Amino acid sequence: MDVFAFFQWLDTSWLASISKAYGGVFAVVQVFHLLAMLTLGGMVLTGDLRLLGVLLKDVPSEVVIEHTQKWFSVALVVLLASGIFMSSAVAIKLYYNSFFWAKMASLAFGIFFVYTIRRPLLRYDHSTINPWTLRLVAVASMTTWFVVAASGRWIGFS
Amino acid sequence: MLNEILLRFAEWLDTHAWSTALHESYYMYSWVESTHVLTLALFFGMLVVIDLRMLGWAFTSVPASTISRRLETPMMIGFAIMVVSGLLLVYAVPVRTTNSIWFRMKMVLFVAAGINALLFRNKMKAAVGSWDKDPIPPKRMRNGAGASLALWSCVVASGRLMAYDWYDCHQSMPYFMYWLAGCVHEMAEFE
């Protein structure tokens, strides 16, 4: 698959014609991207710190996970949609940016991890799962999303 | 008058060697800014969970006071680090920040959000024994939670928009905009 061809296509797409021509629209979308990232971060922290027994210890972890997962998915959809729009404005530049690829790799892993490992595992009664498995899942999840957020911020610095 | 005092103070900060050093240090400045954003995730993330409960949109089976009490500490830790890192960012770029319309807007919204949070907190404390376990809190609480989310979102938005130079002093703008941004020298040219 020619990845560069996709970036070239994105750079000349109708999305790019909007994001490049209207700075105000780009800035507003950027704000929504940030708000979605902060919401996603909050849901990850609340769920994972509960699995680690740090937060909300008097609330069943199944309840915390159920509610945070729902809002996590909402935030992820906004994050992806706004991210694609923002990428279209500087598609070729991003192709050559190492932090962008670090973010994409960690994001892909994060999505894979949440929907194929974390979520299916946490559907079971948490008392039947080895506590160390729960802790490992929580630490892996927080680390992954921390890398996504940090590498995303560093795209702007590089 | 206030604009002149603020600008003079910013210019004084700008003469500090540490301010210049922080601004010119690629890694230090970037790490302070990253810390600001990441602790914002801790603060705003916890705030969203509390406000969603108060709106009756999440954690409806959990008493509202439990959510608010348990998440208050991490939220305040995030808030404290966010404020310290934010002050460092202002210290690194004092003049441009002082003359930023977005920063001024952010500070006004920050105070408004803080007042709303204080009022909201007192009402939440009074919840125990009344509507605490109701899945959907009373309308006044939902209004407070909605206002909290809206105000803090606007604080985040104005902070993000500070990166843009649309209304910086070097731009050609009407007198009123110069006054809003505190562009003292540009205002003097009008007179």
Chai-1 contact restraints between the chains, C-beta under 6 A:
chainA,res_idxA,chainB,res_idxB,connection_type,confidence,min_distance_angstrom,max_distance_angstrom,comment,restraint_id
A,A27,B,L161,contact,1.0,0.0,6.0,A-B,restraint_1
A,V31,B,A157,contact,1.0,0.0,6.0,A-B,restraint_2
A,V31,B,R160,contact,1.0,0.0,6.0,A-B,restraint_3
A,L34,B,R160,contact,1.0,0.0,6.0,A-B,restraint_4
A,L35,B,S153,contact,1.0,0.0,6.0,A-B,restraint_5
A,L38,B,A41,contact,1.0,0.0,6.0,A-B,restraint_6
A,L38,B,F44,contact,1.0,0.0,6.0,A-B,restraint_7
A,L38,B,G45,contact,1.0,0.0,6.0,A-B,restraint_8
A,T39,B,V48,contact,1.0,0.0,6.0,A-B,restraint_9
A,G41,B,A41,contact,1.0,0.0,6.0,A-B,restraint_10
A,G41,B,G45,contact,1.0,0.0,6.0,A-B,restraint_11
A,G42,B,G45,contact,1.0,0.0,6.0,A-B,restraint_12
A,G42,B,M46,contact,1.0,0.0,6.0,A-B,restraint_13
A,G42,B,V48,contact,1.0,0.0,6.0,A-B,restraint_14
A,G42,B,V49,contact,1.0,0.0,6.0,A-B,restraint_15
A,L45,B,G45,contact,1.0,0.0,6.0,A-B,restraint_16
A,T46,B,V49,contact,1.0,0.0,6.0,A-B,restraint_17
A,L56,B,R70,contact,1.0,0.0,6.0,A-B,restraint_18
A,V59,B,V62,contact,1.0,0.0,6.0,A-B,restraint_19
A,H67,B,A58,contact,1.0,0.0,6.0,A-B,restraint_20
A,H67,B,F59,contact,1.0,0.0,6.0,A-B,restraint_21
A,R153,B,S34,contact,1.0,0.0,6.0,A-B,restraint_22
A,R153,B,V37,contact,1.0,0.0,6.0,A-B,restraint_23
A,F157,B,S30,contact,1.0,0.0,6.0,A-B,restraint_24
